[in-house]
Amino acid sequence: MDLFTVCGGGERVSLEMASVLRERGFSVTFVTSSEDALRKCAEMFQLPGNYEVIEVKSFLEGILRITGRFIRYRRLLLISKAYEKLLSSNTNGLIIDSGIDIPLATDISYIHYPAGLSTTKSSSLHWRLYNWLVTRKVRSIRGDPKLVLTNSSWTAKLIRETYGLSAEILYPPVDVDYYAYDGGVKEKIIVTVSRITPEKNLHLLPRVASKLPDYEWYLVGSTGQTKLEKHFSGKLLIAIENEKKKNQASNFYVLTDVPRGELRELLQRAMFYVHPLFPEHFGIAVVEAMSAGAVPIVYRDGGAWTDVVSDVSHELGYVELDEVPAIIRDLENNPGKLAELREKAVRKSMMYRREVFREKFAGILEKLLSQQ
């Protein structure tokens, strides 16, 4: 099961799993909210997408979507519908959930981030009521999977605290070979890659960029697939542009929905990659940048820090974004150290190659089947 409401790292995990299953002789059927979205994601990731599909729709979810509100609850309504469809399909094979983020009574649940948790820090009555409603819905759906997988030790800790379950780490597949550093000369370029969504705190970046006027800073962002997603991304882009003008950050540029080839070319040239002020659950974009030889600087929380960048150097983490210019200046004044960190980042990125994911998932499948 995967809803395919976006085309992100989670959806790639689902499609890679399906590809491994098919290679091992399984017939794969997706339970999803959009067959068209599944095909588009498969095309984007250059992966097979010609699977049998059981499509689910929710009338109430459609009404709520018009308002642009209650995103987590809308997903839960679709999850509930998808699970009902799955149970009524009378399947005798493996049941794998790789996009719902709630432990269900399946063979495998891959949880990217516990669905009941809010990323909004607020004590208002509105948010308390909404979070209560979400938690109540999660409890009505959840079950006990035979095996829980997740994307980092950081997320595994959250799953243990939220659901009381142990999770095995299966790092997401990253196409590091596509972005692999070609050894070219690096330029004074900083890149940030992110969805254009409010929780990423992207409006803070122009102020930081203004303190590094000799660098070009590029925010490469995706604006979503639906008209509604693009509408809200558009509002945020206006806010970012206003911050750019306010801070006179003429060296800050925004590129939206760029082709992969253009992103690869930019990362190959970039000296640094700075991730937004957000605890990324894993951070595929961080690993892609590392493989391209851009030295990563990330927020000291989330899987991108605990499982990825902290192993390269503890100097590459920040608590406040205003710390970033000093980190960059220290490294540019020590070119030997900068080169050493670049090499370490490239080596670290190799841990997350597609082949590593596929081999480990195949081993998990074999172990699970041997126990049945």
Sequence and secondary structure as in RCSB ss.txt:
>XXXX:A:sequence
MDLFTVCGGGERVSLEMASVLRERGFSVTFVTSSEDALRKCAEMFQLPGNYEVIEVKSFLEGILRITGRFIRYRR
LLLISKAYEKLLSSNTNGLIIDSGIDIPLATDISYIHYPAGLSTTKSSSLHWRLYNWLVTRKVRSIRGDPKLVLT
NSSWTAKLIRETYGLSAEILYPPVDVDYYAYDGGVKEKIIVTVSRITPEKNLHLLPRVASKLPDYEWYLVGSTGQ
TKLEKHFSGKLLIAIENEKKKNQASNFYVLTDVPRGELRELLQRAMFYVHPLFPEHFGIAVVEAMSAGAVPIVYR
DGGAWTDVVSDVSHELGYVELDEVPAIIRDLENNPGKLAELREKAVRKSMMYRREVFREKFAGILEKLLSQQ
>XXXX:A:secstr
    SS SHHHHHHHHHHHHHHHTT   EEEES HHHHHHHHHHHT     EEEE   HHHHHHHHHT  HHHHH
HHHHHHHHHHHHHTT  S  EESSS S  SSSEEEESS TT  S    SHHHHHHHHHHHHHHHHH    SEEEE
S HHHHHHHHHHH    EE    B HHHH       EEEEEEEEES GGG GGGHHHHHTT TTSEEEEEEE  S
SHHHHHHHHHHHHHHHHHHHHTT TTEEEEES  HHHHHHHHHHEEEEE  SS  SS HHHHHHHHTT EEEEES
SSHIIIIIGGGT GGGEESSGGGHHHHHHHHHT HHHHHHHHHHHHHHHGGGBHHHHHHHHHHHHHHHHHH 
